[in-house]
Amino acid sequence: MKPRKIPQRKCVACQEMMPKKELIRIVRSPQGDIQIDLTGKKPGRGAYLCGKTSCFKLAKKSKAFERALKTPVSADIYDRLEADFIKVEDEFIANKENVPDDDDDE
């Protein structure tokens, strides 16, 4: 049986390719809301980010979210995202460590 392909995504800040499950998704919904999507399944345009605060700060400085989400992102949205990012960072890291590898089944 052929091994399953693991979807890869690029961090908008550090430009590092990683498995999709190891990145945090920032999504712009069809209504225009910008928020963090830990499930990775919310509808809308997404941008992926490493789970590091340094990457978030680099994305903010380089306006990477504006390019990736194809919409202007105001300073108050960045501040709200940064607060949300800090809250979910520990939860995201804990979930990443608890996820078993699918390759162990074979």
Protein Blocks (a to p, Z undefined) as FASTA:
>chain_A
ZZddddddddfklopacdfklpccddddfkopacddfkopagcddddddfbfklmmmmmm
nommmmmnopacdfklmmmmmmmmmmmmmmmmmmmmmpccfklmZZ
